[in-house]
Amino acid sequence: MIKDGFVYIAALVFIAALLVCLPKLFKGRTASNIFKFAPPIVLIYLGLMILCTVRLWDLEATSEAYGALKNPILYAMLFLMLLRCDLKKIIKLGPKMLIGFFAATISIGLGFFISYAIMHGTLGEGAWKALGALCGSWMGGGGNMLAIQAALNVDESTMAYALVMDSICATIYVMFLLWIIGFSKKFNAWTKADTRVIDEVGRSLEEEAKMNTNSITWQNIILLVGSGLIVSALSQKAGEAINSVLPFFDKATWTVLVVTALGIGLALTPFGKIKGTEEISNVMLYVVIALIASRADLAGMGDAPIWLIAGFIVLIIHVGIMLILAKLLKLDIFTCAVASLANIGGTATAPVLAGTYSNALVPVGIVMALLGYVVGTGGGLVVAQLMSIFG
C-alpha cells in the first residue's frame, strides 16, 4: 500500500500516461471500437477508481498530497484553457444553454422529490433534511449544501449518509457523462439537434489557434506552466480574501471567478497567442481527472446501500427527463451534459467535461456552474420542504 504522497502522485500521473497512450499502442478495428466505447479519459477514471477501492494507496496518508495539488492544478488548467477564449464567439451559443441548465436544475429537484416519496420509509426519520441539503449541492455546490444544512439544522450522523451518497453516486455519474460525450454524433442525430452554432464556435476557435504557426518551444512551456501555477496560487489567496469580505460565494467559487477574469482578460493580449496552451492544459486535465478518480472509494457502497439506491433513483429520473426534453427541444449532447454536470459537479467538474468536448468551450462550463451557486440554496430548501410532506 502506497503511503508516501510523492509516490502516490507519481503513480497516478504514470498510470494516466499509460492509459492515454493506449490508443497509439494498439491499432486496428477492434482496438478502435474498444477505445471508442471506453476512451482513455474513462479508462483513467474507472481504472483509478478500482485501484482506490482495492487500497493501492492509503487514502488518509495521501490526503495531504491530494489536497495540496488537486485544486491548484485545476485552477492552472482552467487559466490556460481560458487563454483561448473569445467571448464574442461564446455569446453566439444563445439561449439554449440556459434552457438546458434550468431543465437540469428542475429535473434534479423532481428526482429528489420522487426518490424520497418512494424511499422515505427506509431512509430513516428526518432524512428529508439531509437530502434537501444534498439537493442544494447537486443544484449548485458545497457552499449551498452547508447553507441548507445550517438552515435545517441537519444532524451530522444523518448528513454522513448523504455525503456517502454524494461521493459514490456523483462519482459514477461523472464517469458516465465523460463516456457518453463520446457518442455526441449519435445523440445529436437522435434529437435532431442543430449543432452548427456550437460546432462553428468550437471550430473557429480551434482553427484560430492552429493558424498560430509559432512552434512550441521549451521557453513557451516553462512560461505557460509557471504562469498557470502563479495565477492559481494568487487566485486562491484572492478568493480567500474576497470571501472574507463578500461571503455570498465560498472561497473556491471566488477563486474560479478570479481565474476566469484573468484568463479571459489575458486572452485578449499577445500572451493568449503563445503556442502550447492546448497541449499543457490537456496534460493538466488528465492529471486532474486522475486525482479526482483516485479518491473514489467504491467500498463505501456497503455503508449505506439504501441511500445509494435513492441517489441512483434521483439520477435516473434526472437523465430520463433530460432525454425527453432533449428530444422535444432538440438539444445537443454538449448542452445537456454540461448543464447536468454544472448542477451536480459544479465549477470543479463542469469545465473539465466541457474541455473534453472542446477546450474552446470551457468558459461555458464555468458560467453554467456559477449559475448553480445562485439557485442552489433556494432550490434545495424548496425541495426539502416538499419532501417534508412525507415526514
C-alpha positions as semicolon CSV with decimal commas, in nm:
position;residue;x (nm);y (nm);z (nm)
1;M;0,000;0,000;0,000
2;I;0,135;0,342;-0,102
3;K;0,158;0,586;0,188
4;D;0,415;0,831;0,057
5;G;0,250;1,137;-0,101
6;F;0,508;1,181;-0,376
7;V;0,497;0,814;-0,476
8;Y;0,115;0,839;-0,485
9;I;0,122;1,140;-0,721
10;A;0,394;0,980;-0,936
11;A;0,190;0,660;-0,967
12;L;-0,126;0,850;-1,067
13;V;0,048;1,051;-1,339
14;F;0,230;0,742;-1,472
15;I;-0,088;0,531;-1,484
16;A;-0,276;0,817;-1,656
17;A;0,008;0,849;-1,909
18;L;-0,001;0,477;-1,988
19;L;-0,379;0,478;-2,038
20;V;-0,370;0,791;-2,257
21;C;-0,108;0,625;-2,480
22;L;-0,305;0,302;-2,527
23;P;-0,482;0,417;-2,850
24;K;-0,139;0,486;-3,002
25;L;0,000;0,150;-2,897
26;F;-0,294;-0,067;-3,008
27;K;-0,421;-0,020;-3,364
28;G;-0,684;-0,194;-3,574
29;R;-1,062;-0,205;-3,593
30;T;-1,113;-0,400;-3,268
31;A;-0,893;-0,164;-3,068
32;S;-1,059;0,137;-3,232
33;N;-1,405;0,011;-3,132
34;I;-1,290;-0,056;-2,775
35;F;-1,142;0,292;-2,735
36;K;-1,450;0,447;-2,894
37;F;-1,664;0,278;-2,629
38;A;-1,412;0,337;-2,348
39;P;-1,186;0,634;-2,434
40;P;-0,872;0,698;-2,225
41;I;-1,040;0,956;-2,004
42;V;-1,299;0,697;-1,895
43;L;-1,031;0,429;-1,855
44;I;-0,840;0,663;-1,623
45;Y;-1,150;0,729;-1,417
46;L;-1,255;0,365;-1,397
47;G;-0,905;0,225;-1,351
48;L;-0,803;0,458;-1,070
49;M;-1,140;0,416;-0,902
50;I;-1,080;0,041;-0,891
51;L;-0,722;0,085;-0,767
52;C;-0,851;0,318;-0,494
53;T;-1,110;0,061;-0,388
54;V;-0,851;-0,219;-0,363
55;R;-0,639;0,015;-0,148
56;L;-0,333;0,051;-0,370
57;W;-0,276;0,373;-0,172
58;D;-0,371;0,480;0,177
59;L;-0,644;0,745;0,144
60;E;-0,566;0,908;0,477
61;A;-0,187;0,909;0,437
62;T;-0,207;1,055;0,084
63;S;-0,486;1,305;0,154
64;E;-0,239;1,587;0,218
65;A;-0,071;1,539;-0,121
66;Y;-0,412;1,521;-0,291
67;G;-0,537;1,836;-0,118
68;A;-0,218;2,025;-0,197
69;L;-0,231;1,951;-0,571
70;K;-0,587;1,890;-0,695
71;N;-0,735;2,241;-0,680
72;P;-0,413;2,428;-0,767
73;I;-0,368;2,219;-1,082
74;L;-0,738;2,254;-1,165
75;Y;-0,717;2,635;-1,144
76;A;-0,397;2,641;-1,352
77;M;-0,567;2,420;-1,613
78;L;-0,871;2,650;-1,631
79;F;-0,647;2,955;-1,671
80;L;-0,455;2,800;-1,962
81;M;-0,773;2,680;-2,131
82;L;-0,930;3,024;-2,095
83;L;-0,636;3,185;-2,276
84;R;-0,802;3,052;-2,592
85;C;-1,138;3,209;-2,507
86;D;-1,317;3,453;-2,736
87;L;-1,625;3,585;-2,555
88;K;-1,778;3,729;-2,870
89;K;-1,796;3,382;-3,020
90;I;-1,913;3,220;-2,695
91;I;-2,212;3,458;-2,673
92;K;-2,330;3,319;-3,008
93;L;-2,425;2,994;-2,833
94;G;-2,756;3,159;-2,748
95;P;-3,043;3,085;-2,503
96;K;-3,045;2,705;-2,544
97;M;-2,768;2,677;-2,287
98;L;-2,986;2,849;-2,027
99;I;-3,281;2,628;-2,118
100;G;-3,062;2,322;-2,071
101;F;-2,930;2,447;-1,737
102;F;-3,268;2,518;-1,579
103;A;-3,412;2,196;-1,722
104;A;-3,132;2,013;-1,540
105;T;-3,198;2,205;-1,217
106;I;-3,572;2,134;-1,217
107;S;-3,528;1,769;-1,311
108;I;-3,280;1,719;-1,024
109;G;-3,534;1,870;-0,783
110;L;-3,805;1,640;-0,916
111;G;-3,567;1,348;-0,890
112;F;-3,508;1,410;-0,518
113;F;-3,879;1,457;-0,450
114;I;-3,984;1,137;-0,632
115;S;-3,694;0,937;-0,489
116;Y;-3,785;1,040;-0,133
117;A;-4,153;0,965;-0,200
118;I;-4,050;0,611;-0,293
119;M;-3,779;0,553;-0,033
120;H;-3,881;0,765;0,268
121;G;-3,997;0,463;0,467
122;T;-3,649;0,308;0,462
123;L;-3,420;0,612;0,487
124;G;-3,499;0,697;0,847
125;E;-3,664;0,985;1,030
126;G;-3,568;1,334;0,918
127;A;-3,382;1,208;0,610
128;W;-3,557;1,475;0,403
129;K;-3,338;1,740;0,567
130;A;-3,011;1,574;0,465
131;L;-3,147;1,505;0,117
132;G;-3,256;1,869;0,090
133;A;-2,900;1,978;0,173
134;L;-2,761;1,734;-0,084
135;C;-3,015;1,857;-0,340
136;G;-2,876;2,208;-0,288
137;S;-2,528;2,071;-0,354
138;W;-2,642;1,890;-0,669
139;M;-2,807;2,209;-0,792
140;G;-2,510;2,427;-0,701
141;G;-2,217;2,328;-0,484
142;G;-2,078;2,255;-0,141
143;G;-2,149;2,607;-0,016
144;N;-2,518;2,563;-0,090
145;M;-2,521;2,231;0,095
146;L;-2,362;2,384;0,405
147;A;-2,609;2,674;0,398
148;I;-2,907;2,437;0,383
149;Q;-2,756;2,210;0,649
150;A;-2,732;2,508;0,883
151;A;-3,079;2,636;0,791
152;L;-3,246;2,299;0,854
153;N;-3,021;2,201;1,146
154;V;-2,934;1,868;0,986
155;D;-2,794;1,605;1,223
156;E;-2,431;1,519;1,143
157;S;-2,488;1,142;1,157
158;T;-2,770;1,167;0,902
159;M;-2,564;1,403;0,689
160;A;-2,286;1,143;0,674
161;Y;-2,514;0,907;0,480
162;A;-2,598;1,184;0,234
163;L;-2,226;1,252;0,186
164;V;-2,162;0,884;0,105
165;M;-2,448;0,900;-0,142
166;D;-2,298;1,217;-0,291
167;S;-1,948;1,071;-0,318
168;I;-2,043;0,740;-0,482
169;C;-2,339;0,843;-0,700
170;A;-2,188;1,167;-0,826
171;T;-1,855;1,000;-0,900
172;I;-2,016;0,727;-1,110
173;Y;-2,234;0,986;-1,283
174;V;-1,932;1,198;-1,380
175;M;-1,772;0,888;-1,532
176;F;-2,097;0,818;-1,720
177;L;-2,104;1,170;-1,868
178;L;-1,738;1,152;-1,970
179;W;-1,823;0,828;-2,150
180;I;-2,146;0,943;-2,315
181;I;-1,989;1,262;-2,457
182;G;-1,803;1,033;-2,697
183;F;-2,135;0,946;-2,864
184;S;-2,220;1,307;-2,946
185;K;-2,291;1,245;-3,316
186;K;-2,538;0,963;-3,249
187;F;-2,711;1,155;-2,970
188;N;-2,741;1,475;-3,174
189;A;-2,876;1,279;-3,471
190;W;-3,138;1,119;-3,242
191;T;-3,253;1,455;-3,101
192;K;-3,218;1,622;-3,443
193;A;-3,023;1,898;-3,269
194;D;-2,883;2,180;-3,476
195;T;-2,522;2,185;-3,362
196;R;-2,396;2,420;-3,628
197;V;-2,355;2,711;-3,388
198;I;-2,169;2,515;-3,120
199;D;-1,958;2,333;-3,378
200;E;-1,879;2,657;-3,555
201;V;-1,779;2,831;-3,232
202;G;-1,555;2,543;-3,130
203;R;-1,414;2,502;-3,481
204;S;-1,341;2,871;-3,533
205;L;-1,162;2,897;-3,200
206;E;-0,960;2,583;-3,269
207;E;-0,874;2,695;-3,623
208;E;-0,768;3,031;-3,489
209;A;-0,530;2,851;-3,256
210;K;-0,397;2,637;-3,544
211;M;-0,329;2,949;-3,751
212;N;-0,071;3,037;-3,492
213;T;0,226;2,885;-3,675
214;N;0,475;2,958;-3,399
215;S;0,641;2,637;-3,282
216;I;0,619;2,509;-2,926
217;T;0,947;2,583;-2,756
218;W;1,070;2,482;-2,413
219;Q;1,064;2,852;-2,321
220;N;0,692;2,861;-2,406
221;I;0,630;2,550;-2,198
222;I;0,800;2,679;-1,885
223;L;0,641;3,023;-1,927
224;L;0,290;2,876;-1,956
225;V;0,339;2,626;-1,673
226;G;0,485;2,894;-1,448
227;S;0,209;3,142;-1,538
228;G;-0,063;2,886;-1,475
229;L;0,078;2,793;-1,137
230;I;0,134;3,151;-1,018
231;V;-0,216;3,254;-1,132
232;S;-0,353;2,953;-0,945
233;A;-0,164;3,046;-0,628
234;L;-0,252;3,416;-0,635
235;S;-0,615;3,348;-0,728
236;Q;-0,658;3,119;-0,429
237;K;-0,525;3,392;-0,199
238;A;-0,752;3,647;-0,368
239;G;-1,052;3,413;-0,345
240;E;-0,993;3,365;0,028
241;A;-0,960;3,741;0,084
242;I;-1,273;3,825;-0,117
243;N;-1,472;3,552;0,059
244;S;-1,389;3,705;0,399
245;V;-1,548;4,032;0,283
246;L;-1,818;3,901;0,049
247;P;-1,925;3,555;0,171
248;F;-2,203;3,531;-0,088
249;F;-1,986;3,271;-0,268
250;D;-1,742;3,035;-0,099
251;K;-1,369;3,091;-0,147
252;A;-1,343;2,820;-0,416
253;T;-1,607;2,996;-0,626
254;W;-1,438;3,333;-0,586
255;T;-1,110;3,168;-0,688
256;V;-1,270;3,035;-1,007
257;L;-1,410;3,382;-1,080
258;V;-1,066;3,541;-1,037
259;V;-0,903;3,274;-1,257
260;T;-1,176;3,325;-1,518
261;A;-1,131;3,703;-1,520
262;L;-0,753;3,674;-1,557
263;G;-0,777;3,407;-1,827
264;I;-1,034;3,594;-2,035
265;G;-0,850;3,923;-1,988
266;L;-0,509;3,788;-2,091
267;A;-0,670;3,602;-2,384
268;L;-0,719;3,945;-2,544
269;T;-0,344;4,018;-2,527
270;P;-0,047;3,867;-2,718
271;F;0,003;3,637;-2,418
272;G;-0,309;3,447;-2,526
273;K;-0,143;3,365;-2,860
274;I;0,152;3,177;-2,710
275;K;0,174;2,831;-2,862
276;G;0,129;2,539;-2,623
277;T;-0,176;2,630;-2,414
278;E;-0,381;2,341;-2,554
279;E;-0,111;2,080;-2,502
280;I;-0,021;2,181;-2,147
281;S;-0,383;2,229;-2,038
282;N;-0,464;1,880;-2,172
283;V;-0,185;1,731;-1,960
284;M;-0,329;1,909;-1,656
285;L;-0,680;1,793;-1,748
286;Y;-0,581;1,427;-1,735
287;V;-0,387;1,477;-1,412
288;V;-0,694;1,638;-1,251
289;I;-0,916;1,352;-1,369
290;A;-0,667;1,104;-1,224
291;L;-0,662;1,287;-0,890
292;I;-1,042;1,302;-0,865
293;A;-1,081;0,934;-0,955
294;S;-0,814;0,832;-0,705
295;R;-1,041;0,930;-0,414
296;A;-1,350;0,740;-0,537
297;D;-1,365;0,451;-0,292
298;L;-1,636;0,211;-0,410
299;A;-1,612;0,023;-0,081
300;G;-1,829;0,298;0,066
301;M;-2,124;0,140;-0,110
302;G;-2,158;-0,115;0,168
303;D;-2,211;0,155;0,430
304;A;-2,541;0,295;0,312
305;P;-2,698;0,085;0,033
306;I;-3,047;0,231;0,078
307;W;-2,916;0,584;0,041
308;L;-2,722;0,484;-0,269
309;I;-3,038;0,336;-0,424
310;A;-3,215;0,666;-0,350
311;G;-2,930;0,854;-0,516
312;F;-2,939;0,645;-0,830
313;I;-3,317;0,690;-0,850
314;V;-3,256;1,067;-0,850
315;L;-3,004;1,035;-1,132
316;I;-3,225;0,800;-1,338
317;I;-3,518;1,045;-1,312
318;H;-3,290;1,338;-1,394
319;V;-3,142;1,165;-1,700
320;G;-3,486;1,046;-1,813
321;I;-3,632;1,397;-1,801
322;M;-3,326;1,543;-1,975
323;L;-3,357;1,284;-2,254
324;I;-3,725;1,367;-2,305
325;L;-3,655;1,741;-2,310
326;A;-3,357;1,691;-2,540
327;K;-3,581;1,510;-2,786
328;L;-3,865;1,763;-2,761
329;L;-3,646;2,075;-2,767
330;K;-3,381;1,927;-2,998
331;L;-3,098;1,987;-2,752
332;D;-2,748;1,867;-2,831
333;I;-2,537;1,649;-2,604
334;F;-2,298;1,930;-2,509
335;T;-2,584;2,143;-2,378
336;C;-2,741;1,853;-2,185
337;A;-2,423;1,704;-2,040
338;V;-2,257;2,031;-1,935
339;A;-2,586;2,166;-1,796
340;S;-2,628;1,847;-1,594
341;L;-2,273;1,847;-1,458
342;A;-2,281;2,223;-1,396
343;N;-2,554;2,141;-1,142
344;I;-2,424;1,813;-0,997
345;G;-2,050;1,868;-1,029
346;G;-2,020;2,247;-1,010
347;T;-1,713;2,450;-1,100
348;A;-1,478;2,159;-1,028
349;T;-1,603;1,925;-1,300
350;A;-1,830;2,109;-1,548
351;P;-1,534;2,289;-1,713
352;V;-1,349;1,956;-1,727
353;L;-1,638;1,794;-1,915
354;A;-1,668;2,097;-2,145
355;G;-1,296;2,068;-2,211
356;T;-1,329;1,706;-2,321
357;Y;-1,580;1,821;-2,585
358;S;-1,376;2,124;-2,690
359;N;-1,117;2,324;-2,496
360;A;-1,260;2,635;-2,656
361;L;-1,593;2,584;-2,474
362;V;-1,454;2,563;-2,120
363;P;-1,591;2,913;-2,033
364;V;-1,943;2,785;-2,098
365;G;-1,894;2,516;-1,835
366;I;-1,768;2,773;-1,585
367;V;-2,055;3,018;-1,643
368;M;-2,317;2,745;-1,614
369;A;-2,160;2,606;-1,297
370;L;-2,161;2,951;-1,138
371;L;-2,533;2,982;-1,213
372;G;-2,581;2,676;-0,992
373;Y;-2,448;2,861;-0,688
374;V;-2,713;3,128;-0,741
375;V;-3,009;2,887;-0,743
376;G;-2,872;2,602;-0,528
377;T;-2,966;2,718;-0,178
378;G;-3,317;2,835;-0,264
379;G;-3,384;2,533;-0,483
380;G;-3,262;2,289;-0,219
381;L;-3,476;2,449;0,052
382;V;-3,787;2,436;-0,168
383;V;-3,731;2,068;-0,248
384;A;-3,665;1,994;0,123
385;Q;-3,998;2,149;0,220
386;L;-4,177;1,947;-0,047
387;M;-4,012;1,626;0,078
388;S;-4,112;1,707;0,437
389;I;-4,472;1,630;0,335
390;F;-4,384;1,262;0,364
391;G;-4,231;1,309;0,712
